[in-house]
Amino acid sequence: MTGGTVHLSSNDVAAATVDYPFTAADAGVRVGQPFTLKTATQTAAIYVTDAARAAVTGSQSGIEVRGAGAATVVVAGYPSRSTAGVAGAVTLTAQDAFANVASDYRGTVHLSSNDPAAGLAADYVFTAADGGTSPPQAVVLKTATSHGTIVATDVAQPGLGGALDELIITPAATTQLLVTGYPSVSVSGTTAPITVTAQDPYNNTDINYRGTVHLSTNDSSTPALPDYTFGAADAGVSEPQPLMLETVTSSGAIYATDAADSSVSGAQAPLKVSPQRATYFVVHGYASPSPAGVAGSVTLVAKAPAGQTATDYRGTVHLSSNDAAASPGADYVFTAADAGVSPALSLTLQTATSLGKVVATDVVDSTLTGAQAAIVVTPAAASSLAGRAAA
């Protein structure tokens, strides 16, 4: 075979073929020709064939090739497409650099995911009985995505691991409704758009929801709201719905309920609704008719533009009258306990008229005012007689 070229091949499809041209110095014997087998087996064979004379051949067979040390952990078994919350499992296989099972692997593997809500099996310790492949490890992915990932990492060698990725997780059926959009703190009479989102148990938006939702509030002053029917274009999120809360409260709530299944519901709460700023006073309580000089009283109510009582009004109010002889009391300072309504404030009208008036005015803001008008004041009973002497 001096001067011939031989072709080396194998029954290992992963092994590279090699040609070797003999030289005179070889004297017919090639010692130490490199050849790499990569697939673990007990029946590997290496074949030698003269490149010019196919009938000139030789071989070595019955070669046992064992896997090298673990270089990666293959994660397999979880469906490429599944529904959020449906239990699944993965199998972990330690492999060498040539994809052979590393049957002598004894590492501990930790599972993780890009799904923060995922349910994952505890760390798994490989044993001799595993032969490099773990039993199924429980995994539940819960967050809808088209890029779900399950990662396996050797706890002692962070560079040794693997991942199963690009998993598609679709939302489960709607079990709750998320209500958003109304300010958590607002002024009475505020109108704001609210949005209802259909969600599964894991807070994923259910783009396939087609239910009809009834909207309501715990505010009896809120006008009735129309039901909203979800369509395909909504993809699980309603169009903004305008809503107004009027009643002053620290525990306001907006409710959404599936019209066909009341267990599918949700709320935005608590909502704090504050009084509007006072813009005028209602003055009432002075008796009409009333005799001149008889003590009376009025009550003042601070009011917002829409007529609600401005319960947070804390101003100082001065009373006056079109009766120059009237005797109003001292200015009144509203307190928190008043909640926008004063106690009865003493006042005495003394001039007989059918057009008596009591006026209340904020001492700082003169535009904040109000009056009780058209008070009839009758003459008091005669206390003396005036006459003329006879001529």
C-alpha positions as CSV (number, residue, x, y, z in Angstrom):
1,M,0.0,0.0,0.0
2,T,3.1,2.2,-0.2
3,G,2.0,5.4,-2.0
4,G,-1.7,4.6,-1.7
5,T,-4.3,6.8,-0.1
6,V,-6.7,5.2,2.3
7,H,-10.2,6.5,3.3
8,L,-11.2,6.2,7.0
9,S,-15.0,6.1,7.8
10,S,-17.3,4.8,10.5
11,N,-20.8,3.6,11.3
12,D,-20.9,6.7,13.6
13,V,-22.7,9.3,11.4
14,A,-21.4,12.0,13.7
15,A,-17.7,11.1,13.0
16,A,-15.8,12.9,10.4
17,T,-14.1,10.9,7.6
18,V,-10.4,11.1,7.1
19,D,-8.1,10.4,4.0
20,Y,-4.5,9.5,4.6
21,P,-1.9,9.2,1.8
22,F,0.8,6.8,2.7
23,T,4.4,7.9,2.2
24,A,7.7,6.0,1.7
25,A,8.6,6.8,5.3
26,D,5.5,5.0,6.6
27,A,6.9,1.8,5.2
28,G,3.3,0.6,4.9
29,V,2.3,1.3,8.6
30,R,0.5,4.4,9.7
31,V,0.7,4.8,13.5
32,G,-1.4,7.2,15.5
33,Q,-3.8,8.3,12.9
34,P,-6.4,10.6,14.7
35,F,-10.0,9.6,14.3
36,T,-12.8,10.7,16.6
37,L,-15.9,8.7,17.4
38,K,-18.8,10.8,18.9
39,T,-21.8,8.6,19.3
40,A,-22.0,6.5,22.5
41,T,-22.5,2.8,21.5
42,Q,-21.0,-0.6,22.2
43,T,-20.8,-1.5,18.5
44,A,-18.8,1.3,16.8
45,A,-16.7,0.4,13.8
46,I,-14.0,2.1,11.9
47,Y,-13.5,1.2,8.2
48,V,-10.4,1.6,6.0
49,T,-10.7,1.5,2.2
50,D,-8.1,2.1,-0.4
51,A,-9.3,5.1,-2.4
52,A,-8.2,3.7,-5.7
53,R,-9.0,0.0,-5.0
54,A,-12.3,-0.5,-3.2
55,A,-11.6,-4.2,-2.7
56,V,-8.6,-3.3,-0.4
57,T,-10.3,-2.8,2.9
58,G,-10.1,-3.3,6.6
59,S,-11.9,-2.5,9.8
60,Q,-12.0,-2.4,13.6
61,S,-15.4,-3.3,15.1
62,G,-17.0,-3.8,18.5
63,I,-15.6,-0.6,19.8
64,E,-17.4,0.7,22.9
65,V,-17.9,4.4,23.0
66,R,-19.0,6.0,26.2
67,G,-20.6,9.4,26.7
68,A,-18.3,12.2,27.8
69,G,-19.0,14.4,30.8
70,A,-22.2,16.4,30.9
71,A,-22.0,19.6,28.8
72,T,-25.7,20.5,28.7
73,V,-29.1,19.6,30.1
74,V,-31.8,19.1,27.6
75,V,-35.3,20.2,28.7
76,A,-38.1,18.4,26.8
77,G,-41.7,17.4,27.2
78,Y,-43.7,20.6,27.8
79,P,-46.2,21.2,25.0
80,S,-45.2,23.9,22.6
81,R,-48.7,25.3,22.9
82,S,-50.8,25.1,26.1
83,T,-53.4,26.9,28.2
84,A,-52.4,28.9,31.2
85,G,-52.7,26.9,34.4
86,V,-52.8,23.5,32.8
87,A,-50.4,21.1,34.5
88,G,-47.5,19.9,32.4
89,A,-44.1,18.2,33.0
90,V,-40.6,18.3,31.6
91,T,-37.8,15.6,31.4
92,L,-34.2,16.6,32.0
93,T,-31.4,14.8,30.2
94,A,-27.8,15.4,30.8
95,Q,-25.8,15.2,27.5
96,D,-22.2,15.5,26.5
97,A,-20.9,17.8,23.8
98,F,-21.9,15.2,21.1
99,A,-25.5,14.8,22.3
100,N,-24.8,11.5,24.0
101,V,-26.6,10.9,27.3
102,A,-24.2,11.5,30.2
103,S,-25.4,8.5,32.1
104,D,-23.0,9.1,35.0
105,Y,-24.3,12.6,35.7
106,R,-25.1,13.2,39.4
107,G,-25.7,16.9,39.5
108,T,-28.6,18.9,41.1
109,V,-30.7,20.8,38.6
110,H,-32.9,23.9,39.4
111,L,-35.8,24.8,37.2
112,S,-36.8,28.4,36.5
113,S,-38.9,30.3,34.0
114,N,-39.5,33.8,32.6
115,D,-43.1,33.3,33.9
116,P,-43.0,34.9,37.4
117,A,-46.3,33.0,38.3
118,A,-45.0,29.6,37.1
119,G,-45.3,26.5,39.4
120,L,-42.1,24.6,39.2
121,A,-40.8,21.3,40.7
122,A,-38.2,21.5,43.4
123,D,-34.5,21.0,42.6
124,Y,-33.8,17.6,41.2
125,V,-30.8,15.5,42.3
126,F,-29.8,12.9,39.6
127,T,-29.0,9.4,40.8
128,A,-27.3,6.4,39.3
129,A,-30.8,4.9,38.6
130,D,-31.6,7.9,36.3
131,G,-28.9,7.0,33.8
132,G,-28.7,10.7,33.0
133,T,-32.4,11.2,32.4
134,S,-34.8,12.5,35.1
135,P,-38.3,11.3,35.7
136,P,-41.0,13.9,34.7
137,Q,-40.8,17.2,36.7
138,A,-44.0,19.1,37.3
139,V,-44.3,22.5,35.6
140,V,-47.3,24.8,35.3
141,L,-47.0,28.0,33.3
142,K,-49.6,30.6,34.0
143,T,-48.7,33.8,32.2
144,A,-50.0,34.1,28.6
145,T,-47.1,34.7,26.1
146,S,-45.7,33.5,22.8
147,H,-42.2,33.4,24.3
148,G,-42.5,31.1,27.3
149,T,-39.3,29.6,28.6
150,I,-38.4,26.8,31.0
151,V,-34.7,26.8,32.1
152,A,-32.7,24.0,33.8
153,T,-29.5,25.0,35.5
154,D,-26.9,22.9,37.5
155,V,-26.8,24.5,40.9
156,A,-23.1,23.9,41.2
157,Q,-22.2,24.7,37.7
158,P,-24.3,27.6,36.4
159,G,-22.8,27.3,32.9
160,L,-24.2,23.7,32.7
161,G,-27.9,23.8,31.7
162,G,-30.4,24.2,28.9
163,A,-33.8,25.6,28.1
164,L,-37.0,24.9,26.3
165,D,-38.2,28.2,24.8
166,E,-40.7,29.8,22.5
167,L,-43.6,28.2,24.3
168,I,-47.0,29.6,23.5
169,I,-49.2,29.9,26.5
170,T,-52.8,31.0,25.8
171,P,-55.2,32.5,28.4
172,A,-57.6,30.3,30.2
173,A,-61.4,31.1,30.3
174,T,-62.5,34.4,31.9
175,T,-63.2,34.1,35.6
176,Q,-62.9,37.8,36.7
177,L,-63.4,41.3,35.4
178,L,-60.9,44.1,36.0
179,V,-62.4,47.5,36.3
180,T,-60.0,50.5,35.9
181,G,-59.9,54.1,34.9
182,Y,-61.8,56.0,37.6
183,P,-59.6,58.3,39.7
184,S,-59.0,56.8,43.2
185,V,-59.6,60.3,44.6
186,S,-62.0,62.6,42.8
187,V,-64.4,65.5,43.4
188,S,-68.2,64.8,43.5
189,G,-69.6,65.0,40.0
190,T,-66.4,64.0,38.2
191,T,-67.0,62.0,35.0
192,A,-64.2,59.7,33.9
193,P,-63.9,56.8,31.5
194,I,-63.7,53.3,32.9
195,T,-62.5,50.2,31.2
196,V,-63.4,46.6,31.8
197,T,-60.9,43.8,31.1
198,A,-61.8,40.1,30.9
199,Q,-59.3,38.1,32.8
200,D,-58.6,34.4,33.5
201,P,-57.6,33.2,37.1
202,Y,-54.0,34.2,36.4
203,N,-54.7,37.8,35.4
204,N,-54.2,37.2,31.7
205,T,-56.5,39.1,29.3
206,D,-58.9,36.7,27.7
207,I,-59.0,38.0,24.1
208,N,-61.8,35.5,23.2
209,Y,-64.3,36.8,25.8
210,R,-67.7,37.7,24.2
211,G,-69.8,38.2,27.3
212,T,-72.2,41.1,28.1
213,V,-71.2,43.0,31.2
214,H,-73.5,45.0,33.5
215,L,-72.0,48.1,35.1
216,S,-73.2,49.5,38.4
217,T,-72.0,51.5,41.4
218,N,-72.8,51.9,45.1
219,D,-73.7,55.5,44.4
220,S,-77.5,55.8,44.2
221,S,-77.0,59.2,42.5
222,T,-75.2,57.6,39.5
223,P,-77.5,57.4,36.4
224,A,-78.2,53.8,35.2
225,L,-75.4,52.6,33.0
226,P,-75.9,50.6,29.7
227,D,-74.7,47.0,29.5
228,Y,-71.6,46.5,27.4
229,T,-71.2,43.5,25.0
230,F,-67.7,42.5,24.1
231,G,-66.9,41.8,20.5
232,A,-63.9,40.3,18.7
233,A,-62.4,43.7,18.1
234,D,-62.3,44.4,21.8
235,A,-59.8,41.5,22.4
236,G,-61.0,41.2,26.0
237,V,-60.8,45.0,26.8
238,S,-63.9,47.2,26.6
239,E,-64.1,50.6,25.0
240,P,-63.9,53.3,27.7
241,Q,-67.3,53.9,29.3
242,P,-68.1,57.3,30.8
243,L,-69.2,57.2,34.5
244,M,-69.9,59.8,37.1
245,L,-69.9,59.5,40.9
246,E,-71.7,62.1,42.9
247,T,-72.1,61.0,46.5
248,V,-69.4,62.0,48.9
249,T,-67.7,58.9,50.3
250,S,-64.5,57.2,51.2
251,S,-65.7,53.8,50.0
252,G,-67.1,54.3,46.5
253,A,-67.1,51.3,44.2
254,I,-67.8,50.6,40.6
255,Y,-68.9,47.0,39.7
256,A,-68.8,44.9,36.6
257,T,-70.8,41.7,36.4
258,D,-71.2,39.2,33.6
259,A,-74.9,39.3,32.7
260,A,-75.1,35.5,32.2
261,D,-72.8,34.4,35.0
262,S,-72.7,36.6,38.1
263,S,-69.6,34.7,39.5
264,V,-67.6,36.5,36.7
265,S,-67.3,39.9,38.2
266,G,-65.0,42.6,39.5
267,A,-64.8,46.1,41.0
268,Q,-62.7,49.2,41.3
269,A,-62.7,50.1,45.0
270,P,-62.4,51.9,47.3
271,L,-62.8,55.2,45.6
272,K,-62.7,58.5,47.6
273,V,-65.2,61.1,46.4
274,S,-64.7,64.5,48.0
275,P,-67.2,67.4,48.1
276,Q,-67.0,70.0,45.4
277,R,-65.9,73.5,46.5
278,A,-68.7,75.6,48.0
279,T,-69.9,78.3,45.6
280,Y,-73.1,79.5,47.4
281,F,-75.1,79.3,50.6
282,V,-78.6,78.2,51.1
283,V,-80.0,80.3,54.0
284,H,-83.3,79.1,55.6
285,G,-85.1,78.9,58.8
286,Y,-86.2,82.5,59.6
287,A,-90.0,82.3,60.3
288,S,-92.2,84.2,57.9
289,P,-94.3,85.9,58.9
290,S,-92.6,87.0,62.1
291,P,-93.3,89.9,64.4
292,A,-90.7,92.6,64.4
293,G,-88.3,92.4,67.3
294,V,-88.9,88.7,68.0
295,A,-85.7,86.8,68.0
296,G,-85.4,84.3,65.1
297,S,-82.6,82.2,63.6
298,V,-81.3,80.9,60.3
299,T,-79.3,77.9,59.2
300,L,-76.6,78.1,56.6
301,V,-75.8,75.3,54.1
302,A,-72.7,75.5,52.0
303,K,-73.4,74.2,48.5
304,A,-71.4,73.0,45.5
305,P,-72.4,74.0,41.9
306,A,-74.4,70.8,41.4
307,G,-76.3,71.3,44.6
308,Q,-74.4,68.9,46.8
309,T,-73.5,70.0,50.4
310,A,-69.9,71.1,50.5
311,T,-69.1,69.1,53.6
312,D,-65.5,70.2,53.8
313,Y,-66.3,73.9,53.9
314,R,-64.4,75.6,56.7
315,G,-65.0,79.3,56.0
316,T,-66.2,82.2,58.2
317,V,-69.6,83.7,57.4
318,H,-71.0,87.1,58.2
319,L,-74.7,87.7,58.4
320,S,-76.4,90.9,57.3
321,S,-79.8,92.1,56.4
322,N,-81.7,94.8,54.4
323,D,-83.1,95.7,57.7
324,A,-80.8,98.5,59.0
325,A,-82.1,97.9,62.5
326,A,-81.5,94.2,62.5
327,S,-79.3,92.7,65.1
328,P,-77.3,89.8,63.6
329,G,-75.1,87.7,65.8
330,A,-71.3,87.3,65.5
331,D,-69.6,85.9,62.4
332,Y,-69.8,82.1,62.3
333,V,-66.8,79.8,61.6
334,F,-67.6,76.5,60.1
335,T,-65.9,73.4,61.6
336,A,-65.4,69.8,60.4
337,A,-68.2,68.8,62.7
338,D,-70.6,71.0,60.8
339,A,-70.1,69.1,57.5
340,G,-71.2,72.1,55.6
341,V,-74.3,72.9,57.7
342,S,-74.3,75.5,60.5
343,P,-76.3,75.3,63.7
344,A,-79.2,77.7,64.0
345,L,-77.7,81.3,64.1
346,S,-79.7,83.9,66.0
347,L,-80.9,87.1,64.3
348,T,-83.6,89.6,65.0
349,L,-85.4,91.6,62.3
350,Q,-87.0,94.8,63.6
351,T,-88.5,96.6,60.6
352,A,-91.9,95.7,59.4
353,T,-91.7,94.7,55.7
354,S,-92.8,92.0,53.3
355,L,-89.4,91.9,51.6
356,G,-87.1,91.2,54.5
357,K,-83.9,89.5,53.7
358,V,-81.1,87.8,55.6
359,V,-77.8,87.5,53.7
360,A,-74.8,85.2,54.4
361,T,-71.4,86.1,52.9
362,D,-68.0,84.4,53.3
363,V,-65.7,87.1,54.8
364,V,-62.8,86.1,52.5
365,D,-64.7,85.4,49.3
366,S,-67.6,87.8,48.8
367,T,-68.8,85.9,45.7
368,L,-69.7,83.0,48.1
369,T,-73.0,84.2,49.4
370,G,-76.7,83.3,49.7
371,A,-79.9,84.8,51.2
372,Q,-83.3,84.0,52.6
373,A,-85.6,86.6,51.0
374,A,-89.2,87.7,51.0
375,I,-89.4,87.4,54.7
376,V,-92.6,89.0,56.1
377,V,-92.0,91.0,59.2
378,T,-95.2,92.2,60.9
379,P,-95.3,95.2,63.3
380,A,-94.9,94.3,66.9
381,A,-97.7,94.7,69.4
382,A,-98.3,98.3,70.5
383,S,-96.3,99.2,73.6
384,S,-97.5,102.9,73.9
385,L,-100.1,105.2,72.5
386,A,-99.4,108.6,70.9
387,G,-102.2,111.3,70.8
388,R,-102.9,115.0,70.5
389,A,-104.4,117.2,73.3
390,A,-107.8,118.8,72.6
391,A,-107.8,122.4,71.5
